[in-house]
Amino acid sequence: MFDAALIGDIYEAAAVPDRWLAVLQTLAERLGAQGSNLIRIGPQGMAITSTDGVRTMTDEFLRSGLNTQNTRVGRLLERGAHPGFLTDSDLHSPHELATLPIYAEFLTLHRADAGRPR
């Protein structure tokens, strides 16, 4: 699914941060996701850009304090340079996805299909 225009938009947003929201919305739509976040950490601290579909959930997650137990960031850093996107199941075992507090107490409960029959 190579999309030169989308890749160009990503590079442009890296230089012009106000464009991230549109890029994140496009990514979410193309992947059939509820929404997406971009988390940046710099000299001014942490900044999060959230699409409308996940903004309320993101705020709730931050209030819950589970972000301090977020194993995903460490796992991403442990992998080193990776030329693409990774999912949580790329970074955690099925057992971890079922038992780590960040998943068991929040993320799994807030999935788009939570509560729907399988």
The first five atom37 places (N, CA, C, CB, O) and aatype in JSON, in Angstrom:
{
  "aatype": [12, 13, 3, 0, 0, 10, 9, 7, 3, 9, 18, 6, 0, 0, 0, 19, 14, 3, 1, 17, 10, 0, 19, 10, 5, 16, 10, 0, 6, 1, 10, 7, 0, 5, 7, 15, 2, 10, 9, 1, 9, 7, 14, 5, 7, 12, 0, 9, 16, 15, 16, 3, 7, 19, 1, 16, 12, 16, 3, 6, 13, 10, 1, 15, 7, 10, 2, 16, 5, 2, 16, 1, 19, 7, 1, 10, 10, 6, 1, 7, 0, 8, 14, 7, 13, 10, 16, 3, 15, 3, 10, 8, 15, 14, 8, 6, 10, 0, 16, 10, 14, 9, 18, 0, 6, 13, 10, 16, 10, 8, 1, 0, 3, 0, 7, 1, 14, 1],
  "atom_mask": [
    [1, 1, 1, 1, 1],
    [1, 1, 1, 1, 1],
    [1, 1, 1, 1, 1],
    [1, 1, 1, 1, 1],
    [1, 1, 1, 1, 1],
    [1, 1, 1, 1, 1],
    [1, 1, 1, 1, 1],
    [1, 1, 1, 0, 1],
    [1, 1, 1, 1, 1],
    [1, 1, 1, 1, 1],
    [1, 1, 1, 1, 1],
    [1, 1, 1, 1, 1],
    [1, 1, 1, 1, 1],
    [1, 1, 1, 1, 1],
    [1, 1, 1, 1, 1],
    [1, 1, 1, 1, 1],
    [1, 1, 1, 1, 1],
    [1, 1, 1, 1, 1],
    [1, 1, 1, 1, 1],
    [1, 1, 1, 1, 1],
    [1, 1, 1, 1, 1],
    [1, 1, 1, 1, 1],
    [1, 1, 1, 1, 1],
    [1, 1, 1, 1, 1],
    [1, 1, 1, 1, 1],
    [1, 1, 1, 1, 1],
    [1, 1, 1, 1, 1],
    [1, 1, 1, 1, 1],
    [1, 1, 1, 1, 1],
    [1, 1, 1, 1, 1],
    [1, 1, 1, 1, 1],
    [1, 1, 1, 0, 1],
    [1, 1, 1, 1, 1],
    [1, 1, 1, 1, 1],
    [1, 1, 1, 0, 1],
    [1, 1, 1, 1, 1],
    [1, 1, 1, 1, 1],
    [1, 1, 1, 1, 1],
    [1, 1, 1, 1, 1],
    [1, 1, 1, 1, 1],
    [1, 1, 1, 1, 1],
    [1, 1, 1, 0, 1],
    [1, 1, 1, 1, 1],
    [1, 1, 1, 1, 1],
    [1, 1, 1, 0, 1],
    [1, 1, 1, 1, 1],
    [1, 1, 1, 1, 1],
    [1, 1, 1, 1, 1],
    [1, 1, 1, 1, 1],
    [1, 1, 1, 1, 1],
    [1, 1, 1, 1, 1],
    [1, 1, 1, 1, 1],
    [1, 1, 1, 0, 1],
    [1, 1, 1, 1, 1],
    [1, 1, 1, 1, 1],
    [1, 1, 1, 1, 1],
    [1, 1, 1, 1, 1],
    [1, 1, 1, 1, 1],
    [1, 1, 1, 1, 1],
    [1, 1, 1, 1, 1],
    [1, 1, 1, 1, 1],
    [1, 1, 1, 1, 1],
    [1, 1, 1, 1, 1],
    [1, 1, 1, 1, 1],
    [1, 1, 1, 0, 1],
    [1, 1, 1, 1, 1],
    [1, 1, 1, 1, 1],
    [1, 1, 1, 1, 1],
    [1, 1, 1, 1, 1],
    [1, 1, 1, 1, 1],
    [1, 1, 1, 1, 1],
    [1, 1, 1, 1, 1],
    [1, 1, 1, 1, 1],
    [1, 1, 1, 0, 1],
    [1, 1, 1, 1, 1],
    [1, 1, 1, 1, 1],
    [1, 1, 1, 1, 1],
    [1, 1, 1, 1, 1],
    [1, 1, 1, 1, 1],
    [1, 1, 1, 0, 1],
    [1, 1, 1, 1, 1],
    [1, 1, 1, 1, 1],
    [1, 1, 1, 1, 1],
    [1, 1, 1, 0, 1],
    [1, 1, 1, 1, 1],
    [1, 1, 1, 1, 1],
    [1, 1, 1, 1, 1],
    [1, 1, 1, 1, 1],
    [1, 1, 1, 1, 1],
    [1, 1, 1, 1, 1],
    [1, 1, 1, 1, 1],
    [1, 1, 1, 1, 1],
    [1, 1, 1, 1, 1],
    [1, 1, 1, 1, 1],
    [1, 1, 1, 1, 1],
    [1, 1, 1, 1, 1],
    [1, 1, 1, 1, 1],
    [1, 1, 1, 1, 1],
    [1, 1, 1, 1, 1],
    [1, 1, 1, 1, 1],
    [1, 1, 1, 1, 1],
    [1, 1, 1, 1, 1],
    [1, 1, 1, 1, 1],
    [1, 1, 1, 1, 1],
    [1, 1, 1, 1, 1],
    [1, 1, 1, 1, 1],
    [1, 1, 1, 1, 1],
    [1, 1, 1, 1, 1],
    [1, 1, 1, 1, 1],
    [1, 1, 1, 1, 1],
    [1, 1, 1, 1, 1],
    [1, 1, 1, 1, 1],
    [1, 1, 1, 1, 1],
    [1, 1, 1, 1, 1],
    [1, 1, 1, 0, 1],
    [1, 1, 1, 1, 1],
    [1, 1, 1, 1, 1],
    [1, 1, 1, 1, 1]
  ],
  "atom_positions": [
    [[0.83, -1.17, 0.0], [0.0, 0.0, 0.0], [0.89, 1.25, 0.0], [-0.95, -0.01, 1.21], [0.71, 2.14, 0.83]],
    [[1.81, 1.31, -0.89], [2.7, 2.47, -1.01], [1.89, 3.66, -1.51], [3.89, 2.17, -1.96], [1.2, 3.57, -2.52]],
    [[1.98, 4.75, -0.8], [1.24, 5.95, -1.17], [2.21, 7.13, -1.07], [-0.01, 6.15, -0.26], [2.45, 7.66, 0.01]],
    [[2.74, 7.52, -2.2], [3.74, 8.59, -2.22], [3.19, 9.88, -1.65], [4.23, 8.82, -3.63], [3.93, 10.62, -0.99]],
    [[1.92, 10.19, -1.89], [1.33, 11.43, -1.37], [1.28, 11.4, 0.16], [-0.08, 11.64, -1.94], [1.61, 12.39, 0.81]],
    [[0.88, 10.26, 0.72], [0.82, 10.15, 2.18], [2.22, 10.24, 2.79], [0.14, 8.82, 2.59], [2.41, 10.91, 3.8]],
    [[3.17, 9.59, 2.18], [4.55, 9.66, 2.67], [5.04, 11.1, 2.6], [5.48, 8.73, 1.85], [5.72, 11.58, 3.52]],
    [[4.72, 11.78, 1.54], [5.07, 13.2, 1.43], [4.42, 14.03, 2.52], [0.0, 0.0, 0.0], [5.03, 14.94, 3.08]],
    [[3.15, 13.71, 2.82], [2.44, 14.42, 3.89], [3.1, 14.19, 5.25], [0.97, 13.98, 3.94], [3.17, 15.1, 6.07]],
    [[3.58, 12.98, 5.48], [4.26, 12.66, 6.74], [5.55, 13.48, 6.85], [4.58, 11.13, 6.82], [5.81, 14.07, 7.9]],
    [[6.33, 13.51, 5.81], [7.57, 14.31, 5.83], [7.25, 15.8, 6.02], [8.37, 14.11, 4.52], [7.95, 16.5, 6.75]],
    [[6.21, 16.26, 5.37], [5.82, 17.67, 5.5], [5.4, 17.98, 6.93], [4.68, 18.01, 4.52], [5.77, 19.02, 7.48]],
    [[4.63, 17.08, 7.54], [4.19, 17.29, 8.93], [5.37, 17.28, 9.89], [3.18, 16.21, 9.33], [5.35, 17.97, 10.92]],
    [[6.4, 16.51, 9.57], [7.59, 16.51, 10.42], [8.25, 17.88, 10.44], [8.59, 15.45, 9.93], [8.85, 18.27, 11.44]],
    [[8.12, 18.61, 9.34], [8.7, 19.95, 9.27], [7.71, 21.04, 9.7], [9.17, 20.23, 7.85], [8.11, 22.09, 10.18]],
    [[6.42, 20.76, 9.53], [5.37, 21.72, 9.88], [4.38, 20.99, 10.81], [4.63, 22.29, 8.58], [3.38, 20.45, 10.33]],
    [[4.64, 20.97, 12.11], [3.86, 20.16, 13.05], [2.35, 20.4, 13.03], [4.34, 20.41, 14.42], [1.6, 19.49, 13.39]],
    [[1.89, 21.56, 12.63], [0.45, 21.82, 12.56], [-0.26, 20.9, 11.57], [0.19, 23.27, 12.2], [-1.49, 20.82, 11.57]],
    [[0.49, 20.23, 10.73], [-0.11, 19.35, 9.72], [-0.29, 17.91, 10.2], [0.73, 19.36, 8.47], [-0.86, 17.08, 9.49]],
    [[0.21, 17.61, 11.41], [0.12, 16.24, 11.91], [-1.32, 15.76, 12.06], [0.82, 16.13, 13.23], [-1.62, 14.6, 11.75]],
    [[-2.19, 16.61, 12.52], [-3.57, 16.17, 12.76], [-4.21, 15.61, 11.49], [-4.41, 17.34, 13.3], [-4.86, 14.56, 11.53]],
    [[-4.03, 16.28, 10.38], [-4.59, 15.78, 9.11], [-3.95, 14.46, 8.71], [-4.39, 16.82, 7.99], [-4.63, 13.56, 8.22]],
    [[-2.64, 14.33, 8.91], [-1.95, 13.08, 8.58], [-2.46, 11.95, 9.46], [-0.42, 13.24, 8.73], [-2.73, 10.85, 8.98]],
    [[-2.6, 12.21, 10.76], [-3.09, 11.19, 11.68], [-4.5, 10.76, 11.32], [-3.05, 11.71, 13.12], [-4.82, 9.57, 11.39]],
    [[-5.34, 11.71, 10.94], [-6.71, 11.37, 10.55], [-6.71, 10.52, 9.29], [-7.53, 12.65, 10.32], [-7.47, 9.55, 9.2]],
    [[-5.89, 10.84, 8.33], [-5.79, 10.05, 7.11], [-5.34, 8.63, 7.42], [-4.82, 10.7, 6.12], [-5.9, 7.66, 6.91]],
    [[-4.31, 8.5, 8.27], [-3.83, 7.16, 8.66], [-4.94, 6.36, 9.32], [-2.62, 7.27, 9.6], [-5.14, 5.19, 8.99]],
    [[-5.65, 6.97, 10.26], [-6.73, 6.27, 10.95], [-7.8, 5.8, 9.97], [-7.36, 7.16, 12.02], [-8.24, 4.66, 10.02]],
    [[-8.2, 6.68, 9.08], [-9.23, 6.33, 8.1], [-8.79, 5.19, 7.2], [-9.6, 7.54, 7.24], [-9.56, 4.26, 6.95]],
    [[-7.57, 5.24, 6.72], [-7.08, 4.21, 5.81], [-6.92, 2.86, 6.5], [-5.76, 4.63, 5.21], [-7.04, 1.81, 5.86]],
    [[-6.64, 2.88, 7.79], [-6.45, 1.63, 8.53], [-7.72, 1.15, 9.22], [-5.36, 1.81, 9.55], [-7.72, 0.09, 9.84]],
    [[-8.79, 1.92, 9.12], [-10.04, 1.55, 9.78], [-9.94, 1.65, 11.29], [0.0, 0.0, 0.0], [-10.59, 0.89, 12.01]],
    [[-9.13, 2.57, 11.78], [-8.93, 2.74, 13.21], [-9.87, 3.8, 13.77], [-7.48, 3.12, 13.51], [-10.36, 4.65, 13.03]],
    [[-10.1, 3.74, 15.08], [-10.91, 4.76, 15.75], [-10.29, 6.14, 15.59], [-11.08, 4.42, 17.23], [-11.0, 7.14, 15.44]],
    [[-8.99, 6.17, 15.62], [-8.26, 7.42, 15.54], [-6.81, 7.14, 15.78], [0.0, 0.0, 0.0], [-6.38, 5.98, 15.78]],
    [[-6.04, 8.19, 15.99], [-4.62, 7.98, 16.25], [-4.06, 9.14, 17.06], [-3.85, 7.82, 14.94], [-4.63, 10.23, 17.12]],
    [[-2.93, 8.86, 17.68], [-2.2, 9.84, 18.49], [-0.77, 9.94, 17.98], [-2.22, 9.46, 19.98], [-0.21, 8.98, 17.45]],
    [[-0.21, 11.11, 18.16], [1.21, 11.3, 17.97], [1.72, 11.91, 19.27], [1.54, 12.23, 16.72], [1.26, 12.97, 19.7]],
    [[2.66, 11.24, 19.91], [3.22, 11.7, 21.17], [4.65, 12.15, 20.92], [3.17, 10.57, 22.27], [5.48, 11.4, 20.41]],
    [[4.91, 13.39, 21.28], [6.24, 13.96, 21.09], [6.78, 14.4, 22.44], [6.21, 15.15, 20.08], [6.04, 14.94, 23.26]],
    [[8.06, 14.17, 22.65], [8.71, 14.62, 23.87], [9.89, 15.48, 23.48], [9.16, 13.42, 24.76], [10.73, 15.08, 22.68]],
    [[9.94, 16.66, 24.04], [11.01, 17.6, 23.71], [11.33, 18.46, 24.92], [0.0, 0.0, 0.0], [10.9, 18.17, 26.03]],
    [[12.08, 19.51, 24.7], [12.48, 20.39, 25.8], [11.3, 20.98, 26.58], [13.33, 21.52, 25.26], [11.42, 21.25, 27.78]],
    [[10.17, 21.17, 25.91], [8.99, 21.73, 26.59], [8.16, 20.66, 27.29], [8.12, 22.47, 25.59], [7.14, 20.98, 27.9]],
    [[8.58, 19.41, 27.21], [7.82, 18.31, 27.81], [7.11, 17.48, 26.76], [0.0, 0.0, 0.0], [7.5, 17.46, 25.6]],
    [[6.05, 16.82, 27.19], [5.3, 15.94, 26.3], [4.16, 16.7, 25.65], [4.77, 14.71, 27.07], [3.49, 17.51, 26.29]],
    [[3.94, 16.44, 24.38], [2.81, 17.0, 23.64], [2.14, 15.87, 22.89], [3.26, 18.15, 22.67], [2.81, 15.03, 22.28]],
    [[0.82, 15.85, 22.92], [0.07, 14.8, 22.24], [-0.88, 15.45, 21.24], [-0.71, 13.92, 23.26], [-1.61, 16.39, 21.57]],
    [[-0.88, 14.94, 20.03], [-1.85, 15.32, 19.03], [-2.77, 14.13, 18.84], [-1.16, 15.75, 17.67], [-2.32, 13.03, 18.51]],
    [[-4.07, 14.34, 19.07], [-5.05, 13.26, 18.98], [-6.14, 13.61, 17.98], [-5.68, 12.97, 20.36], [-6.59, 14.76, 17.92]],
    [[-6.54, 12.64, 17.19], [-7.69, 12.85, 16.32], [-8.96, 12.81, 17.16], [-7.74, 11.77, 15.18], [-8.95, 12.31, 18.29]],
    [[-10.04, 13.33, 16.62], [-11.3, 13.4, 17.36], [-11.74, 12.03, 17.88], [-12.38, 13.99, 16.49], [-12.28, 11.93, 18.98]],
    [[-11.51, 10.98, 17.09], [-11.99, 9.65, 17.46], [-11.37, 9.07, 18.71], [0.0, 0.0, 0.0], [-11.93, 8.14, 19.3]],
    [[-10.23, 9.59, 19.14], [-9.58, 9.04, 20.34], [-9.21, 10.11, 21.37], [-8.33, 8.28, 19.94], [-8.59, 9.8, 22.39]],
    [[-9.57, 11.36, 21.12], [-9.17, 12.44, 22.02], [-9.7, 12.23, 23.44], [-9.65, 13.79, 21.49], [-8.94, 12.35, 24.4]],
    [[-10.97, 11.91, 23.6], [-11.56, 11.71, 24.93], [-10.9, 10.53, 25.62], [-13.08, 11.49, 24.83], [-10.58, 10.59, 26.81]],
    [[-10.7, 9.44, 24.88], [-10.05, 8.26, 25.44], [-8.61, 8.57, 25.85], [-10.09, 7.11, 24.43], [-8.15, 8.09, 26.89]],
    [[-7.91, 9.34, 25.07], [-6.53, 9.7, 25.38], [-6.48, 10.52, 26.66], [-5.9, 10.48, 24.23], [-5.63, 10.28, 27.52]],
    [[-7.38, 11.47, 26.8], [-7.44, 12.27, 28.02], [-7.74, 11.4, 29.23], [-8.5, 13.38, 27.89], [-7.13, 11.57, 30.29]],
    [[-8.68, 10.46, 29.09], [-9.01, 9.55, 30.17], [-7.81, 8.67, 30.54], [-10.21, 8.66, 29.77], [-7.56, 8.42, 31.72]],
    [[-7.09, 8.22, 29.54], [-5.9, 7.39, 29.78], [-4.85, 8.16, 30.59], [-5.29, 6.92, 28.43], [-4.26, 7.62, 31.53]],
    [[-4.64, 9.41, 30.22], [-3.66, 10.22, 30.96], [-4.12, 10.44, 32.4], [-3.44, 11.57, 30.26], [-3.31, 10.38, 33.32]],
    [[-5.41, 10.7, 32.59], [-5.93, 10.88, 33.96], [-5.81, 9.61, 34.79], [-7.39, 11.32, 33.91], [-5.65, 9.69, 36.01]],
    [[-5.9, 8.44, 34.14], [-5.85, 7.17, 34.88], [-4.48, 6.91, 35.49], [-6.22, 6.02, 33.95], [-4.37, 6.15, 36.46]],
    [[-3.44, 7.53, 34.95], [-2.08, 7.29, 35.43], [-1.42, 6.07, 34.83], [0.0, 0.0, 0.0], [-0.25, 5.81, 35.09]],
    [[-2.16, 5.3, 34.02], [-1.58, 4.11, 33.42], [-0.5, 4.44, 32.4], [-2.66, 3.28, 32.76], [0.3, 3.57, 32.03]],
    [[-0.46, 5.68, 31.95], [0.59, 6.06, 31.01], [1.97, 5.93, 31.65], [0.37, 7.5, 30.52], [2.96, 5.79, 30.94]],
    [[2.04, 5.98, 32.97], [3.34, 5.81, 33.65], [3.77, 4.35, 33.66], [3.26, 6.34, 35.08], [4.92, 4.05, 34.0]],
    [[2.86, 3.45, 33.29], [3.17, 2.02, 33.24], [3.17, 1.53, 31.78], [2.16, 1.22, 34.08], [2.99, 0.34, 31.53]],
    [[3.36, 2.43, 30.86], [3.28, 2.11, 29.44], [4.55, 1.39, 28.98], [3.07, 3.38, 28.6], [5.59, 2.01, 28.79]],
    [[4.44, 0.09, 28.82], [5.58, -0.73, 28.4], [5.87, -0.61, 26.9], [5.33, -2.18, 28.75], [6.92, -1.06, 26.44]],
    [[4.96, -0.03, 26.16], [5.13, 0.04, 24.71], [6.32, 0.9, 24.31], [3.87, 0.59, 24.06], [7.07, 0.54, 23.4]],
    [[6.51, 2.02, 24.98], [7.61, 2.92, 24.62], [8.96, 2.22, 24.8], [7.56, 4.21, 25.46], [9.8, 2.26, 23.91]],
    [[9.15, 1.6, 25.95], [10.4, 0.89, 26.2], [10.65, -0.21, 25.19], [0.0, 0.0, 0.0], [11.77, -0.4, 24.72]],
    [[9.6, -0.94, 24.86], [9.73, -2.02, 23.88], [10.1, -1.47, 22.51], [8.43, -2.83, 23.79], [10.91, -2.06, 21.79]],
    [[9.5, -0.35, 22.15], [9.85, 0.27, 20.87], [11.32, 0.67, 20.84], [8.98, 1.5, 20.6], [12.01, 0.45, 19.85]],
    [[11.77, 1.27, 21.93], [13.17, 1.71, 22.0], [14.13, 0.52, 21.99], [13.39, 2.56, 23.27], [15.21, 0.61, 21.4]],
    [[13.75, -0.58, 22.63], [14.59, -1.77, 22.64], [14.79, -2.34, 21.23], [13.97, -2.84, 23.55], [15.83, -2.94, 20.95]],
    [[13.82, -2.15, 20.37], [13.91, -2.7, 19.0], [14.88, -1.92, 18.14], [12.54, -2.71, 18.34], [15.31, -2.39, 17.09]],
    [[15.22, -0.72, 18.59], [16.14, 0.09, 17.79], [15.46, 0.64, 16.55], [0.0, 0.0, 0.0], [14.24, 0.72, 16.48]],
    [[16.25, 0.99, 15.59], [15.7, 1.55, 14.35], [14.82, 0.52, 13.66], [16.84, 2.01, 13.41], [15.23, -0.6, 13.4]],
    [[13.61, 0.93, 13.38], [12.66, 0.05, 12.69], [12.03, 0.85, 11.56], [11.56, -0.51, 13.67], [11.47, 1.93, 11.8]],
    [[12.1, 0.36, 10.34], [11.61, 1.13, 9.19], [10.11, 0.99, 8.96], [12.35, 0.7, 7.94], [9.69, 0.51, 7.91]],
    [[9.31, 1.39, 9.93], [7.87, 1.29, 9.75], [7.13, 1.33, 11.06], [0.0, 0.0, 0.0], [7.71, 1.66, 12.1]],
    [[5.88, 1.0, 11.01], [5.02, 1.02, 12.19], [4.99, -0.36, 12.82], [3.6, 1.48, 11.82], [5.15, -1.37, 12.14]],
    [[4.79, -0.39, 14.14], [4.65, -1.64, 14.88], [3.35, -1.61, 15.67], [5.87, -1.88, 15.82], [2.92, -0.55, 16.13]],
    [[2.72, -2.75, 15.82], [1.52, -2.85, 16.62], [1.87, -3.35, 18.01], [0.47, -3.77, 15.96], [2.99, -3.8, 18.25]],
    [[0.92, -3.27, 18.92], [1.17, -3.76, 20.27], [1.51, -5.24, 20.27], [-0.05, -3.5, 21.15], [2.32, -5.69, 21.08]],
    [[0.89, -6.01, 19.38], [1.18, -7.44, 19.34], [2.56, -7.74, 18.75], [0.12, -8.17, 18.53], [3.06, -8.86, 18.89]],
    [[3.17, -6.76, 18.11], [4.57, -6.91, 17.68], [5.51, -6.74, 18.87], [4.91, -5.88, 16.58], [6.64, -7.23, 18.85]],
    [[5.04, -6.06, 19.9], [5.88, -5.69, 21.04], [5.61, -6.5, 22.3], [5.7, -4.24, 21.34], [6.44, -6.51, 23.21]],
    [[4.46, -7.18, 22.37], [4.07, -7.9, 23.57], [3.53, -9.28, 23.22], [3.03, -7.11, 24.37], [2.95, -9.48, 22.15]],
    [[3.71, -10.2, 24.13], [3.16, -11.55, 23.95], [1.65, -11.52, 24.2], [3.86, -12.57, 24.91], [1.15, -10.57, 24.8]],
    [[0.93, -12.54, 23.74], [-0.51, -12.6, 24.02], [-0.8, -12.57, 25.52], [-1.11, -13.88, 23.39], [-1.77, -11.96, 25.96]],
    [[0.05, -13.24, 26.3], [-0.13, -13.23, 27.76], [-0.01, -11.81, 28.32], [0.9, -14.16, 28.44], [-0.8, -11.4, 29.17]],
    [[0.97, -11.06, 27.84], [1.15, -9.68, 28.3], [-0.04, -8.82, 27.9], [2.46, -9.08, 27.73], [-0.5, -7.99, 28.69]],
    [[-0.53, -9.01, 26.69], [-1.68, -8.23, 26.24], [-2.92, -8.51, 27.09], [-1.98, -8.53, 24.77], [-3.8, -7.66, 27.2]],
    [[-2.99, -9.7, 27.67], [-4.13, -10.06, 28.51], [-3.96, -9.65, 29.97], [-4.37, -11.55, 28.44], [-4.95, -9.5, 30.69]],
    [[-2.72, -9.47, 30.41], [-2.52, -9.28, 31.85], [-1.87, -7.97, 32.3], [-1.71, -10.37, 32.34], [-2.08, -7.56, 33.43]],
    [[-1.09, -7.32, 31.46], [-0.47, -6.07, 31.88], [-1.56, -5.03, 32.18], [0.51, -5.53, 30.79], [-2.52, -4.92, 31.42]],
    [[-1.43, -4.28, 33.27], [-2.47, -3.32, 33.65], [-2.87, -2.34, 32.55], [-2.02, -2.55, 34.84], [-4.05, -2.02, 32.4]],
    [[-1.91, -1.87, 31.78], [-2.23, -0.92, 30.73], [-3.25, -1.51, 29.74], [-0.96, -0.5, 29.98], [-4.09, -0.78, 29.21]],
    [[-3.19, -2.81, 29.5], [-4.13, -3.48, 28.61], [-5.37, -3.94, 29.37], [-3.46, -4.67, 27.91], [-6.5, -3.61, 28.99]],
    [[-5.16, -4.71, 30.44], [-6.28, -5.32, 31.17], [-7.21, -4.28, 31.78], [-5.75, -6.23, 32.26], [-8.42, -4.5, 31.84]],
    [[-6.66, -3.14, 32.22], [-7.47, -2.15, 32.91], [-7.92, -0.99, 32.02], [-6.71, -1.6, 34.07], [-8.77, -0.19, 32.42]],
    [[-7.35, -0.89, 30.81], [-7.75, 0.25, 29.99], [-7.87, -0.07, 28.5], [-6.77, 1.36, 30.18], [-8.96, -0.03, 27.95]],
    [[-6.77, -0.37, 27.86], [-6.77, -0.45, 26.4], [-7.74, -1.5, 25.85], [-5.39, -0.76, 25.9], [-8.47, -1.22, 24.9]],
    [[-7.75, -2.68, 26.43], [-8.65, -3.73, 25.94], [-10.1, -3.32, 26.13], [-8.38, -5.05, 26.66], [-10.95, -3.6, 25.28]],
    [[-10.39, -2.65, 27.24], [-11.76, -2.21, 27.52], [-12.23, -1.11, 26.57], [-11.87, -1.73, 28.95], [-13.44, -0.94, 26.37]],
    [[-11.3, -0.37, 25.99], [-11.64, 0.74, 25.13], [-11.47, 0.45, 23.64], [-10.81, 1.9, 25.49], [-11.55, 1.37, 22.82]],
    [[-11.24, -0.79, 23.29], [-11.15, -1.13, 21.87], [-12.46, -0.79, 21.18], [-10.83, -2.63, 21.68], [-13.52, -0.81, 21.8]],
    [[-12.39, -0.48, 19.92], [-13.58, -0.13, 19.14], [-14.59, -1.27, 19.13], [-13.2, 0.23, 17.72], [-15.8, -1.02, 19.1]],
    [[-14.11, -2.52, 19.15], [-15.03, -3.65, 19.07], [-15.3, -4.29, 20.44], [-14.48, -4.69, 18.13], [-15.88, -5.37, 20.51]],
    [[-14.88, -3.63, 21.54], [-15.12, -4.19, 22.87], [-16.62, -4.36, 23.09], [-14.5, -3.27, 23.97], [-17.41, -3.46, 22.8]],
    [[-16.98, -5.5, 23.6], [-18.37, -5.78, 23.89], [-19.14, -6.36, 22.71], [0.0, 0.0, 0.0], [-20.27, -6.82, 22.89]],
    [[-18.57, -6.35, 21.53], [-19.24, -6.96, 20.38], [-18.97, -8.45, 20.35], [-18.78, -6.31, 19.07], [-17.86, -8.88, 20.66]],
    [[-19.96, -9.24, 19.97], [-19.71, -10.68, 19.88], [-18.68, -10.97, 18.8], [-21.0, -11.44, 19.59], [-18.62, -10.29, 17.78]],
    [[-17.88, -11.98, 19.04], [-16.85, -12.37, 18.06], [-17.37, -13.46, 17.16], [-15.58, -12.84, 18.75], [-16.65, -13.92, 16.27]]
  ]
}
